[in-house]
Amino acid sequence: MAYKLLDSIRILDLTMVFAGPVSTEILAELGAEIIKIESIQRADVFTRANVYPENEPGEDNWNRGCIFHTLNAGKKGISLNLGSEEGREIFKRLVKISDAVIENYSPRVMDNWGLNYEELKKIKSDIIMVSISGLGHYGPLRDFYMYVPGMEGMSGLTHITGFPGEPPLLSGCAYGDWVTGANAAAVLITALYYRIQTGEGQYVDLSGREAVACHIGDVLTEYTQTGQIPERIGNSHPTSAPHGCYRCSGEDSWVNIAVENENLWQKFCEVLENPLWTKEEKFSTLKQRLLNREELDRHVEEWTVRRGHIEIMKMMQEAGIPAGAVLNMKEINTDPHLVERGFFNIIDHGEGIGKRPIPSQMPAKFSQAESFIQEHAPRFAQDDSYVFGSLLEMSETEINKLIDDKIIGGPPNFPRGRPTRVDLIEEQKAGWIDPDYLDELRKIHGEDIG
């Protein structure tokens, strides 16, 4: 669900891949007009060419990337070559009629183009500019190349993720980018509020590494308070037991359970019908359970492995014990609770893609704001006429010349052919996909999906 909360705000979006588009998608779901800027020479290839509907790229594969559709719903999309002098002059005209600019280039790019904050402020004195980068725009490491693995590693997240005695693990889901994107949206809104109060714009320098470090919890401050360097503890918890992820009946089926005090331990034992091992001295106190957590976990899993993960979750919840089934992506996309809460936006992408449920990037419900259904993510250069013709009032002759000079227009210079995955039929044979997934989605969403 999207809301008309920022519908008077226009933001120029120079971001690509995950972190930046996540931030501007949050702002789009809050009603801001987002103008996403790509170019023939530099399209957002990673998201436009990564996962296609039914694994079929089609003739215009740059318009079919599912990740692009997820992270850019409701935005305007234009093509503008900022690598050219003429393109940069047009961009400056857009700055004059916009509220903010957000970018996630490496720290050198906007300076080299003469489009840094000091230059943009000369064009529009109250402009807001947010720069997202791996390590920030100043400091001795500012020019280091950085993607999610580097940000997560240098934030401490990787070091604490994994099991004792085993190598550290990455998050597995580009967690660093999503955290950075959410922070970028928050700081941009904060800068807008500051401008309302003072009439002044400002520059915001956001480091992805620091965003991740802010979100790893108390382990970061443990060293400064105690001198201790936290070790990897897997699914355990320093002060709770049992606490972990336990195998259930069924293929790759699991449940998370957390028992943090004596009261919950007694309830937990009652749910398990007080087996003899729960009365042993080694499990009689929290301290004893922490000392014997490995044996305790084996006992718990002997019980969970005979039951379904949803069944166990309900049993625990009825007793007041925090527990959650570990859901796979099919279970999440067909979860009635999420559907009822409007977590998925059903967006019609048109021919070749059809209606698809798109997960929200802004999981809040506003009681007093007017809601609306977003448009699909923009096809390449979809809104050139609106932006250059209507907003900048360029003539048809001017626009055609820009197209001829490849300053605007399309199609992008883009890799063609099949994605790197095997054909859909081979994926079905291998059991990698659910062949009935469209029917499952239609059933739960009550829409003609696909």
N, C-alpha and C positions, 0 to 999 in steps of 0.2 A: 504494500500500500504506500502510495506517495501522498505528500501533503503540501498545500500551498502556504508555506511559511516564509520562504525566501523568494517568492515569485517576482519581486521587484529588482532582484539582483542578477547581474550578468557577469559571468566568469569566463575568461579565456583559458582554455585547457591545453597545455603543451605537453601533457604527460602520456606515457606509454607503459606497456606491460601491466603490472599489477598495482603497486602502491599508489601511484598517482591516479589512475582510473578508479580505484576503490574510493579514494577521497572525493573525487568529483561525482561519482555515482551516488554517494551519500548525500551530497549537496543537491544533486538532481532530484533525488527522492524527497528532499525537503523543499522542492519547488523552484530552485534557482535555474536560470537559463544558462546552460553550459554549452559553449561553442568549442568543440573538440577540433583541434587543428592538426592535420597530417599534411603530407605532400606526395606528389607523384614519386619523388625521389626517396621519401622516407615515410612509409606507412607503418602502422602499428602491427608489424608482421607477426610478432609472437602470439598475440591474441587473435588476430584475424586468420591465422593459419594453424590453429591448434584446436583440434576436435571439431569435426563436422557432423551435421545431422545425418544419422544413419551411415556415418563414415563415408559420405559421398561429397567430395569437394565441389562438383558441378563446374560449369563453365566460368562463373565469376566467383571463384573460391574465396577471394578477398572479402566478399560480402556474406560469407556463410560460417565464419568462425564462431563457434558457440561461446567461447570465453569472451570474445569481443562483445557479443550480444548481451551477455550477462553483466559485464562491467560498464556498459555504455548506454543502457536503456534510458530513453527520455532526453538524450543529449542531441544538440545540433552537431552536424559534421561538415567541415569544409576542408578543401585542399588549398594550401598556401605554402609556397617554397620560401622559407625563411633564410635559406642559403643564398638567396639573391637579394641585391640591393632593393629592387622594386618590391619584392615580397615583404621585406622588413618595413618599408615605408607604408605599405598597406596595413601591416600589423600595427604600426603606430597609430594609424587612423582608428583601428578597432579599440586600442587602448583608451582613446579619448572618450569612447561611449561605453566603457565597461567599468565594473567595480573592482575587479581583481584579476590577477594573472597567477596561474599556478604551473610550475614546471618541474620536471625531474631529470633534466639533462645533467651531465657531469659539470662540475663547478666552472669549467673554462668556457662553456659554450655561449651562454648569454652575454658574458663579457666580450667574447670575440665578435659577437654580432652587434655589439653596441646596444644591447637590450637589457642591461642590468637595471637594478632598481633605481639607481641615481639618474639614469637616462629616462626611464619610464616616468619618474616623478616630475621631470621637466615637461612631459607631455600632459600629464594629469596629476595635479599636486596631491590629491587624496587617494591615489591608486594604492591598492594593497597587492603585495607580491609575496607568494609563498614558494620557496625553493626546497625541494625534497632531494636529498642525496644520501648515499650510504653513510658517510662519516662527517657530514656538515660542510659548510662553505668556508670555514677557516679552521686553522689548526695544522700541525705538521703533516697529517695524513690526508688532507682534504682531496688530493688528486689521486688517491688510490681507487682502482676500479673495484666496484662492489656490487654483488648480487646477494640474494637471500642467504646462501650458505656462509658468505663472509660476514654479513651483519649478525646472523645468529651466533656464529662462532665467536666474534669479537664482543658480543653482548654478555656472554656467559651462559646463554641458553643451551648451547650444544654441550658444554662441559657437564652440566647437571642432568642431561637427558640420557637415560640408558640404565643398564643394570650393573651392579657391583662387579668389578673385575673384568668388565667388557668395554669395548670402545664406545665413545660417546656417539650420540645419534642426532641427526637433523630432525626438525619438527615433522618433515614429511608432507607439509601442506603449504609451504610459503608463508608460514605464520608471520614472519618478520615483515613481509610486505603488507599484509592485512592490518597489522597493528600500526604500522607507519601510516597507512592510508587513513585509518580512523583518526589518528592524531592530527594528520594534516587537515582533515575536515573540521576538527574541533578548533584548531588554532586559527583557521581562516574565519570561522564564524565569530571567534573571539575578537579578531582584528576588525571585523565589521561592526561589532558592538562598540569597540573603542572609538571607531570613526564616528558613530552616532553621538557619542559623548563629547568628543573633542573636535570633530571635523577634520582629523588628520588620518592619513593612511600610514602604512608602515611596511617594513620588510620582515619576513619571518623565515628564519633559517632552521630547517628541520632535519635532524640526523636520524636515519633509520636505525643505526646501531643503538643510539640512545633511546629511541622509542621502544625497542625490544628490551633493553636493559631495565627500563621503567616497569616492564610488565612481567618480570620473572619472579617478583614477590620478595619475600623476606630473606631469601638466600643471599641477595646482593649485600644486604646490610649486616649479615651474620659475621662477616670477616671484620668489619670495622668495630663491632661491639664485643666480639669474643676472640678474634684472631683465628677462628676456625675456618678452614676452607671446606665447604660442603662437598660431600662426595655423591656420586650417583647411587641412588637407592631404588631404582626401578619404580614399581608401583606402590612401594611401602611409604609410610609416613613416620616422621621422627617420634610422634607422640600418640599415634593411634594404631590399634591392632585388634581384630583383623582390618586390613585396609589394602585393597588391591583389585585386580581384574581377574576374575575367576572363570574358568572354562565351564560351559553349560552343555546340555544335550544339543545335538544338531551340529552341522558342519560350520566351523569358524564362528561359534556362538559363545558370547561372553557377557558377564555382568560385572559392574563396578559396585563395590560395597565399602562403606566407611563406618567403623564402629569406634567412636572416639572417647567414650567414658564408661563407667561401670553400669550406669542405668541402661545405656544402649546395649551393653554386653548381655545383661540379663534378658532383655527383650530378644536379642539375637539368639540366645540359647533356647528361648521358648519357641521361636519360629522353627528352629532345627529339632524341636521336641526333646531337648535336653539329652543328647547322646552322652554316653559315659565319659568320653574324653573331655567334655566341657567341665567336668567336676574334678579333673586332675589338678594337683597342686601347681604344676607348671603353667596353668592357664588361669589361676585363681585371682590374680591381680593384673592391672594394666602393665605394671613393671615386668611381671613374669611373662605376660603375653608378648611384650616387646622383645624380651630376651629369647623367646622361643617362637618368633614369628614364622620362621620357615616351616616348622612342624605344624603350627597352627594353620597356615595357608594350605598345607596338604590336606588337613582334616576338612577345612571349609570346602575345598574343591571336590573332595570325595562326595560331598552333599550336593553341590551345585551341578556337577556333571550329569546328574540323573534328572535334571529339571530344565525347562526352557528358560531363556533369559528374561522374557516378558513375565512369565509366571513368577520367577524369583523376585523381580523388581516389585511386582504388586504385593507379594507376600511381605517383603521388607517394608514397603511403604505403609501398608496397613498396620504394621507394628510401630511405625514412627522412626524407622531406621533409614538413613540416607542411602539410597541405592538407585542405580540407573542402568538399564539395559544398554549394551554397547551396540549401537545401530549401524548397519552398513548404509551405503548411499541409496540403495533401493528403499530401505525402511524409512529413511529420513524423507525422501521425496514422496512417499506415500503415507506419511504420518498424519492421521486425522486431526491431531491436536494442532500441528503446524498449519494445516490447511484451514482449519476453523479460525485461527488467529491471523490469517492473511499473510503468512510469511512468504508465500509464493505469489508472485505477480504473473497472471496469465497474459502474455503479450503475443499479439499476432505479428509475426515477422514477414508475412506475405508468402508469395509463391516460392515453393521449394523448401520452405522451413515450416510454415504454418504456425499454429499456436503452440507455445511452449511455456511451462512453468519456470519462471526465473526467480531464484532466491533473492530476497531483499538484502541490501547491504546496510540497511538502517533499521534494526529490529526494535523500534519503539512505536507505540501507538499514542497518538495525540487526541485528547478528548475534545478539544475546542477548534481544531484546525480542519479546514475543508480538504477532503481527500480527492484524489483523481487517479485515473489509470494512465500509466506512462505509455508513450509511443515506443516503438521498437528502436533499437540502436540504429544509428545512421548508416546507410550504405555509403560507400566511399564518395566523397564530394557531394553528398545528397543536398546539402543546404547552401551551396555556392550562390544560387540565385537569390535566396533570401538575404544572406549576409552581404554579398557584394552589390546586389541590385537594390534591395529594400533598405538595409541599414546604412550602407555607405553611398547609396544613390549613384552608383556607377551606371554608365550607359551601356547598352547592348554592344556597341562597338568597342568600348573599353574592355568589357568582359571577354569578348571574343579574342581580342589581341592578347590578353593575359593567358587564355587557353592555348592559343597558337604558340606562345612563348614558353609554355609549360610552367607558368607561375602558379596557375590554378588548374582545376580540371582533373581528368583521369583518363584511363585507369592507372593504378599505381604500378610501379616496377615491382613485380611480385612473383614469387616462385609458383609455377603451375604444377599440375600433376597430382597424383594421389598423396595423401598424408603418409607419414612414415609408418603407420600401422598397417597390418595386413587387411585384406578385404573382409567385409562384414560377414560373408558366408564362412570364412575361415575362423573368424572370432566366435561365431555361433558353434561351429564344430568343436572348437577348443573349450567351450563352456565359459568363455570370458565375458559374455554378455547375456542378458536376459532377453530371449527372442520375443517375449510378450510385453516388453516394457511400455510400448505405446498404449496397449490395452489397459495395463495396470494404471497408467497415468490418467487415462480417460475415465476409468472407474472411480478413482478417488477425487479427481478435480471436477468431474461432471462437465467436462468440456471436450470438444473434438480436437484432441491434441495431435499434432503432427500434420 
